Amino acid sequence: MPSILATPVNDLAQESLNPLTWEYLLEYIDAGKVVVIVGPELLDVDCGGKKRLVSEIAAEKLAERLEITVTEPESSRSLNDVVCCYLKSGRKRADIYAALQIIFRDLNLQIPESLRKLARMSKIKLFVTTSFDPLLRQAIEEETSSKPEVFAYAPNDPQDLPTDFTKAKAPVVYHLLGRLSATPDYVVTDEDMLEFLCSMQDPTRRPPRLSDELKKQHLLIIGCSYPDWLARFFIRTTKGDRLSSMEDLKVLAANRVREDRSLVAFLEHFSQRTEVVEISPANFVNELWERYQQRQGLTAGSVAGRHDSRANDEDEHQRVGVFLSYATEDVAAAEAIRDALDAAGIDVWFDKHRLESGDLYDAKIRQNIRNCLLFLPVISETTERRAEGYFRLEWDLAAERSRKVAATIPFIVPIVIDDVSTTEALVPPRFLDAQWQKLPSGAVSEEFVLRIVRLVRERQKREKAHA
């Protein structure tokens, strides 16, 4: 199987991996044989209504804090640009790192969804990040409810992996280019990068267990765009051997390789087991996550295996993320809602066939309504016409449970899929007190998905804090 270089648009690149290569990649992930290297181009967050890279935000805030005027356009401004302007003014280099630590402490950045999706892939045991920020660690903590061990490389303090890291509950995070601190022990400038990579060439400064892991495992490199020469040097340094002698799988998804035709040609000639993919890092992670879910039986088509009342054997006290209740005639809209939430990583209890099969089914319904974090009733002209139906029992059970939930904590989120009045609908009175959501014909909006994800996460955090 060839190696994979997943990059953005380039004339020499293909648009996606072929099905067989995807199968190999997922097979290696499933076997725990892939190390994921995460770069700063995967770290995009919402800022003022638009997506921005964390590195761009950090450069802007650093320029403001150091009172530096940078001539480069804001969209292309880097930390290196800001630091170069700062040093030209004759001021102290050490102040830069302390300033960045203060900036990141105060930023309170959201965790990129791409990092959350990677963190949910339980088969991945080692994440290597080339970014100094703590977002990857935070994503793993929130998605796995476990605290990962975090290590970092620095020329004067090359930390190594523990001997038994693969047995830990959470994957290990290794900061290959240093970790945020008040001291200059992490890469901010191009000069820092050069010093770190040169230091790694010294056998006495190379962490042996990390080096062995990077050499023997397949690499999935996402969001690490470097100039041609640096990209070659980076890949060679991480693998520790001639590229032409390697038979492993390597995946690189990055944003700024469009113009680096020479890099692609170099890899095609000297690392023939590398495939170049023209795709953004976030889009690559989205496709990887979808395929990973399918392989693990976690997507919409196999949700029944996890949440269907006829096959779900979870413990009586296990929490269900969302209980989706609907009339049989509204199954298409309900499926669209389920698919969108499932793609966002939310557990959805969903019974497609609405089988009313006696006491066992009834007990399962009651159990999951009792244990769910959110209850989503789908309200429509169909439910208005039907004075009787199993969904009405579900609604009554949810309304009864809501009486035990604090008024300030959302539990019932009614969804209207057509022109039913939100004030005169035939629903339990408790539903009228909730904030309703309009999704015409089940057309799910990004705003709705983000709201449900936020509500579920808040409930999970609250329960964890009071466990």
C-alpha positions as CSV (number, residue, x, y, z in Angstrom):
1,M,0.0,0.0,0.0
2,P,1.3,3.5,-0.9
3,S,1.9,6.1,1.7
4,I,-0.5,9.1,1.7
5,L,0.3,12.8,1.5
6,A,-3.1,14.5,2.0
7,T,-2.8,18.1,1.0
8,P,-4.9,20.9,-0.5
9,V,-5.3,21.5,-4.3
10,N,-2.3,20.7,-6.4
11,D,-2.2,19.7,-10.0
12,L,-0.2,16.6,-9.1
13,A,-2.6,15.6,-6.3
14,Q,-5.6,13.4,-6.4
15,E,-8.9,14.6,-4.9
16,S,-9.3,11.8,-2.4
17,L,-7.9,8.5,-1.4
18,N,-9.0,5.5,-3.5
19,P,-11.3,3.1,-1.6
20,L,-8.6,0.5,-1.2
21,T,-6.2,3.0,0.4
22,W,-8.9,4.2,2.7
23,E,-9.4,0.6,3.7
24,Y,-5.7,0.1,4.5
25,L,-5.6,3.3,6.5
26,L,-8.6,2.4,8.6
27,E,-7.2,-1.1,9.1
28,Y,-4.0,0.3,10.5
29,I,-5.9,2.7,12.8
30,D,-8.1,-0.2,14.0
31,A,-4.9,-2.2,14.8
32,G,-3.4,0.8,16.8
33,K,-0.6,1.2,14.2
34,V,-1.1,4.9,13.3
35,V,0.4,7.9,15.0
36,V,-1.5,11.2,14.3
37,I,0.6,14.3,13.9
38,V,-1.6,17.4,14.2
39,G,-0.5,20.8,12.9
40,P,-1.7,24.4,13.4
41,E,-3.8,24.4,10.1
42,L,-6.3,22.0,11.7
43,L,-6.9,24.5,14.5
44,D,-9.6,26.7,13.1
45,V,-12.2,28.3,15.4
46,D,-15.2,30.6,15.2
47,C,-14.1,34.2,15.7
48,G,-16.4,37.1,15.1
49,G,-18.7,35.0,12.9
50,K,-16.0,33.5,10.7
51,K,-13.4,30.7,10.8
52,R,-9.9,31.7,11.8
53,L,-6.8,29.7,12.6
54,V,-5.6,29.9,16.2
55,S,-2.1,30.8,14.9
56,E,-3.6,33.9,13.2
57,I,-5.5,35.0,16.3
58,A,-2.4,34.5,18.4
59,A,-0.3,36.6,16.0
60,E,-2.9,39.4,16.1
61,K,-3.1,39.4,19.9
62,L,0.7,39.3,20.2
63,A,1.1,42.3,17.9
64,E,-1.5,44.2,20.0
65,R,0.1,43.3,23.3
66,L,3.6,44.1,22.2
67,E,2.4,47.3,20.3
68,I,3.9,46.1,17.1
69,T,2.8,47.3,13.6
70,V,3.1,44.5,11.1
71,T,3.1,45.3,7.4
72,E,1.8,41.8,6.2
73,P,-1.9,41.5,5.6
74,E,-3.8,40.2,8.6
75,S,-4.9,37.0,6.7
76,S,-1.3,36.0,6.1
77,R,0.3,37.4,9.2
78,S,2.3,34.9,11.3
79,L,3.8,34.8,14.7
80,N,7.2,34.8,13.0
81,D,6.3,38.1,11.3
82,V,5.3,39.7,14.6
83,V,8.4,38.5,16.4
84,C,10.7,39.7,13.6
85,C,9.2,43.2,13.8
86,Y,9.5,43.1,17.6
87,L,13.2,42.1,17.5
88,K,14.0,44.8,15.0
89,S,12.9,47.3,17.5
90,G,15.7,46.1,19.8
91,R,13.4,44.6,22.5
92,K,13.9,41.4,24.5
93,R,13.1,38.0,22.9
94,A,12.2,36.4,26.3
95,D,9.1,38.7,26.6
96,I,7.5,37.1,23.6
97,Y,7.0,33.7,25.3
98,A,5.6,35.1,28.5
99,A,3.2,37.3,26.5
100,L,1.9,34.3,24.5
101,Q,1.3,32.4,27.7
102,I,-0.8,35.3,29.0
103,I,-2.6,35.6,25.7
104,F,-3.7,31.9,25.6
105,R,-4.7,32.0,29.2
106,D,-7.1,34.8,28.4
107,L,-8.4,33.7,25.0
108,N,-10.7,31.0,26.2
109,L,-10.8,29.4,22.7
110,Q,-13.4,26.9,21.6
111,I,-12.1,23.4,20.7
112,P,-12.1,22.8,16.9
113,E,-14.6,20.1,15.9
114,S,-11.8,18.3,13.9
115,L,-9.9,17.8,17.2
116,R,-13.0,16.4,18.8
117,K,-13.5,13.9,16.0
118,L,-9.9,12.7,16.2
119,A,-10.1,12.4,20.0
120,R,-13.2,10.1,19.6
121,M,-11.1,7.6,17.6
122,S,-10.3,5.3,20.6
123,K,-7.9,3.2,18.5
124,I,-5.4,6.1,18.3
125,K,-3.0,5.9,21.2
126,L,-0.5,8.6,20.4
127,F,-1.1,12.2,19.1
128,V,1.9,14.3,18.2
129,T,1.2,18.0,17.9
130,T,3.4,20.6,16.3
131,S,1.3,23.4,17.9
132,F,2.2,24.6,21.4
133,D,-1.4,25.3,22.5
134,P,-3.4,23.0,24.8
135,L,-6.5,22.5,22.5
136,L,-5.7,18.9,21.6
137,R,-5.3,17.9,25.3
138,Q,-8.6,19.7,26.1
139,A,-10.4,17.9,23.2
140,I,-9.2,14.5,24.5
141,E,-10.2,15.3,28.1
142,E,-13.8,16.3,27.1
143,E,-14.4,13.6,24.5
144,T,-12.9,10.7,26.5
145,S,-13.6,11.9,30.1
146,S,-10.0,10.9,30.8
147,K,-6.9,13.1,31.4
148,P,-4.2,12.3,28.9
149,E,-0.5,12.4,29.8
150,V,1.2,15.3,28.0
151,F,4.9,15.4,27.1
152,A,7.0,17.9,25.1
153,Y,10.3,18.2,23.3
154,A,12.7,21.0,24.0
155,P,16.4,21.0,23.0
156,N,17.5,21.2,26.7
157,D,14.7,18.9,28.0
158,P,13.8,16.2,25.5
159,Q,11.0,14.4,27.3
160,D,10.2,10.8,26.2
161,L,7.2,8.6,26.1
162,P,6.4,6.3,29.1
163,T,7.1,2.6,28.4
164,D,3.5,1.5,28.7
165,F,1.7,4.5,27.2
166,T,-0.5,2.3,25.0
167,K,-2.3,0.8,28.1
168,A,-3.5,4.2,29.3
169,K,-7.2,5.0,29.2
170,A,-6.6,8.2,27.2
171,P,-4.1,8.6,24.3
172,V,-0.8,10.4,25.0
173,V,-0.2,13.9,23.6
174,Y,3.4,14.8,22.6
175,H,4.3,18.4,21.7
176,L,7.0,17.8,19.2
177,L,7.9,21.5,18.8
178,G,7.5,22.4,22.5
179,R,4.6,23.3,24.8
180,L,3.2,26.7,25.8
181,S,5.1,28.2,28.8
182,A,6.6,31.5,29.9
183,T,10.1,30.3,28.8
184,P,11.5,30.0,25.2
185,D,11.0,26.2,25.1
186,Y,8.7,26.0,22.2
187,V,8.7,27.0,18.5
188,V,7.3,30.5,17.7
189,T,9.7,31.6,14.9
190,D,11.3,30.0,11.8
191,E,14.6,30.2,13.7
192,D,13.1,28.3,16.6
193,M,11.9,25.6,14.1
194,L,15.4,25.3,12.7
195,E,17.0,24.9,16.1
196,F,14.5,22.3,17.2
197,L,14.9,20.2,14.1
198,C,18.7,20.5,14.3
199,S,18.6,19.4,17.9
200,M,16.6,16.3,17.0
201,Q,19.5,15.2,14.7
202,D,21.6,14.7,17.8
203,P,21.2,11.1,18.9
204,T,21.7,12.1,22.6
205,R,18.7,14.5,22.3
206,R,16.3,12.3,20.5
207,P,13.7,10.7,22.8
208,P,14.3,7.0,22.1
209,R,10.8,5.6,22.7
210,L,9.2,8.4,20.7
211,S,11.7,8.0,17.9
212,D,11.0,4.2,17.7
213,E,7.3,4.8,17.7
214,L,7.5,7.3,14.9
215,K,9.8,5.1,12.9
216,K,7.8,1.8,13.2
217,Q,4.3,3.2,13.0
218,H,2.3,4.7,10.1
219,L,2.0,8.5,10.2
220,L,-1.1,10.5,9.7
221,I,0.1,14.1,9.4
222,I,-2.7,16.7,9.3
223,G,-2.4,20.5,9.0
224,C,1.4,20.8,8.9
225,S,2.2,23.1,5.9
226,Y,5.9,24.1,5.7
227,P,8.0,25.4,2.9
228,D,9.3,22.7,0.5
229,W,12.8,22.3,2.1
230,L,11.3,22.3,5.6
231,A,8.6,19.8,4.8
232,R,11.2,17.4,3.4
233,F,13.4,17.9,6.5
234,F,10.4,17.5,8.9
235,I,9.2,14.2,7.4
236,R,12.8,12.9,7.3
237,T,13.4,13.9,10.9
238,T,10.2,12.3,12.2
239,K,10.9,9.0,10.4
240,G,14.6,8.9,11.2
241,D,15.6,7.1,7.9
242,R,15.8,7.6,4.1
243,L,12.3,8.1,2.7
244,S,13.1,5.8,-0.2
245,S,13.7,2.9,2.2
246,M,10.3,3.2,4.0
247,E,7.3,0.9,3.4
248,D,5.0,2.6,5.9
249,L,1.8,4.7,5.4
250,K,2.2,8.4,5.7
251,V,-0.7,10.9,5.4
252,L,-0.2,14.6,5.2
253,A,-3.3,16.9,5.0
254,A,-2.3,20.6,4.8
255,N,-3.5,23.9,3.4
256,R,-0.5,25.6,1.8
257,V,1.1,23.1,-0.5
258,R,-0.7,24.3,-3.6
259,E,2.5,26.0,-5.0
260,D,4.9,23.4,-3.8
261,R,5.0,21.2,-6.9
262,S,8.6,20.4,-6.3
263,L,7.7,18.9,-2.9
264,V,5.1,16.7,-4.4
265,A,7.4,15.6,-7.2
266,F,10.1,14.9,-4.6
267,L,7.8,12.6,-2.6
268,E,6.6,10.9,-5.8
269,H,10.1,10.0,-6.8
270,F,11.7,9.3,-3.4
271,S,8.8,8.2,-1.3
272,Q,6.7,6.2,-3.7
273,R,4.5,4.8,-1.0
274,T,3.2,8.3,-0.4
275,E,-0.1,9.5,-2.0
276,V,-0.8,13.2,-2.4
277,V,-4.5,14.2,-1.7
278,E,-5.8,17.7,-2.5
279,I,-8.1,18.3,0.4
280,S,-8.2,20.7,3.4
281,P,-7.2,19.3,6.7
282,A,-10.7,19.7,8.2
283,N,-12.4,18.0,5.2
284,F,-9.9,15.2,5.4
285,V,-10.8,14.7,9.1
286,N,-14.5,14.8,8.3
287,E,-14.2,12.1,5.7
288,L,-11.9,10.0,8.0
289,W,-14.4,10.3,10.8
290,E,-17.3,9.2,8.7
291,R,-15.4,6.2,7.4
292,Y,-14.2,5.4,10.9
293,Q,-17.7,5.5,12.2
294,Q,-18.9,3.2,9.5
295,R,-16.1,0.7,10.2
296,Q,-16.9,0.8,14.0
297,G,-20.7,0.6,13.4
298,L,-21.3,4.0,14.8
299,T,-23.0,5.9,11.9
300,A,-26.7,6.4,11.2
301,G,-27.0,3.2,9.2
302,S,-25.9,1.2,12.2
303,V,-27.2,3.4,15.0
304,A,-29.7,0.6,15.7
305,G,-26.8,-1.5,16.8
306,R,-26.0,1.1,19.5
307,H,-29.3,2.7,20.3
308,D,-32.2,0.6,18.8
309,S,-34.5,-0.7,21.4
310,R,-34.3,-4.2,20.0
311,A,-30.5,-4.5,20.2
312,N,-29.4,-2.1,22.9
313,D,-28.2,-3.9,26.0
314,E,-26.6,-1.0,27.8
315,D,-26.6,-0.9,31.6
316,E,-29.8,0.3,33.1
317,H,-28.1,3.4,34.5
318,Q,-26.0,4.3,31.4
319,R,-26.8,7.8,30.0
320,V,-28.3,8.2,26.5
321,G,-27.4,11.5,24.8
322,V,-30.6,12.3,23.0
323,F,-34.0,10.5,22.9
324,L,-35.7,11.3,19.6
325,S,-39.5,10.8,19.7
326,Y,-41.7,11.0,16.7
327,A,-44.8,9.6,14.9
328,T,-44.2,6.8,12.4
329,E,-45.4,9.0,9.5
330,D,-42.5,11.5,10.3
331,V,-39.7,8.9,10.1
332,A,-38.0,10.6,7.2
333,A,-37.6,13.9,9.0
334,A,-36.6,12.1,12.2
335,E,-33.9,10.2,10.3
336,A,-32.5,13.4,8.9
337,I,-32.3,14.9,12.5
338,R,-30.7,11.7,13.8
339,D,-28.1,11.6,11.0
340,A,-27.0,15.2,11.6
341,L,-26.7,14.7,15.4
342,D,-24.9,11.4,15.0
343,A,-22.4,12.9,12.6
344,A,-21.7,15.5,15.3
345,G,-20.9,12.7,17.7
346,I,-24.1,12.8,19.7
347,D,-25.7,9.5,20.9
348,V,-29.3,9.3,19.6
349,W,-31.8,6.7,20.8
350,F,-33.8,6.0,17.7
351,D,-36.2,3.2,16.9
352,K,-36.9,3.3,13.2
353,H,-39.6,0.6,13.1
354,R,-41.6,1.9,16.1
355,L,-42.3,-1.7,17.1
356,E,-44.8,-1.9,20.0
357,S,-43.8,-5.4,21.0
358,G,-44.9,-5.7,24.6
359,D,-43.5,-5.3,28.0
360,L,-39.8,-5.5,27.1
361,Y,-40.2,-2.7,24.5
362,D,-42.2,-0.6,27.0
363,A,-39.5,-1.1,29.7
364,K,-36.8,-0.1,27.2
365,I,-38.6,3.1,26.3
366,R,-39.1,4.1,29.9
367,Q,-35.5,3.3,30.8
368,N,-34.1,5.4,28.0
369,I,-36.4,8.4,28.7
370,R,-35.3,8.1,32.3
371,N,-31.6,8.1,31.4
372,C,-31.4,10.5,28.4
373,L,-29.8,13.9,28.7
374,L,-32.2,15.6,26.2
375,F,-35.6,14.7,25.0
376,L,-36.4,15.8,21.4
377,P,-40.1,15.4,20.5
378,V,-40.8,15.8,16.7
379,I,-44.1,17.8,16.4
380,S,-46.0,18.0,13.2
381,E,-49.4,18.1,11.5
382,T,-49.3,14.3,11.8
383,T,-49.0,14.4,15.6
384,E,-51.8,17.0,15.7
385,R,-54.1,14.7,13.8
386,R,-53.3,11.7,16.0
387,A,-55.0,11.9,19.3
388,E,-53.5,8.5,20.2
389,G,-50.1,7.0,19.5
390,Y,-47.1,5.5,21.2
391,F,-45.3,8.8,20.9
392,R,-47.8,10.3,23.3
393,L,-46.8,7.9,26.0
394,E,-43.2,8.9,25.4
395,W,-44.1,12.6,25.6
396,D,-46.0,12.1,28.8
397,L,-43.1,10.2,30.4
398,A,-40.7,12.9,29.4
399,A,-43.0,15.6,30.7
400,E,-43.2,13.7,34.0
401,R,-39.4,13.4,34.3
402,S,-39.0,17.1,33.5
403,R,-40.8,17.9,36.7
404,K,-37.7,16.5,38.5
405,V,-35.2,18.6,36.4
406,A,-34.3,22.1,37.6
407,A,-36.1,24.8,35.7
408,T,-32.8,26.4,34.6
409,I,-31.5,23.1,32.9
410,P,-32.9,22.4,29.4
411,F,-34.3,18.9,29.1
412,I,-37.1,19.0,26.5
413,V,-36.3,20.5,23.1
414,P,-39.5,20.4,21.0
415,I,-38.9,20.3,17.2
416,V,-41.5,21.6,14.8
417,I,-41.2,20.3,11.2
418,D,-44.2,22.1,9.6
419,D,-46.7,24.8,10.3
420,V,-47.9,23.6,13.7
421,S,-48.5,26.5,16.1
422,T,-45.9,26.5,18.9
423,T,-48.5,27.9,21.4
424,E,-51.5,25.8,20.5
425,A,-50.0,22.4,19.7
426,L,-51.5,19.3,21.1
427,V,-48.6,18.6,23.5
428,P,-48.1,18.2,27.3
429,P,-48.2,21.6,29.0
430,R,-44.5,21.2,30.1
431,F,-43.5,21.3,26.4
432,L,-44.9,24.9,26.1
433,D,-42.4,26.2,28.6
434,A,-39.4,25.0,26.5
435,Q,-37.6,26.7,23.7
436,W,-38.9,25.3,20.5
437,Q,-36.9,24.6,17.3
438,K,-38.2,24.9,13.8
439,L,-36.8,22.5,11.3
440,P,-39.0,22.5,8.2
441,S,-39.4,18.9,6.9
442,G,-36.5,17.9,9.1
443,A,-34.0,20.2,7.4
444,V,-31.3,20.4,10.1
445,S,-29.4,23.7,10.5
446,E,-25.9,24.1,11.8
447,E,-27.3,26.3,14.5
448,F,-29.6,23.5,15.7
449,V,-26.8,20.9,15.8
450,L,-24.4,23.3,17.7
451,R,-27.2,24.0,20.2
452,I,-27.8,20.3,20.9
453,V,-24.1,19.6,21.1
454,R,-23.7,22.4,23.6
455,L,-26.7,21.3,25.7
456,V,-25.5,17.7,25.8
457,R,-21.9,18.7,26.7
458,E,-23.1,21.0,29.4
459,R,-25.2,18.2,31.0
460,Q,-22.3,15.9,30.8
461,K,-19.9,18.4,32.4
462,R,-22.5,19.1,35.1
463,E,-23.0,15.4,35.9
464,K,-19.2,14.7,35.9
465,A,-18.6,17.6,38.3
466,H,-21.2,16.2,40.7
467,A,-20.4,12.6,40.3
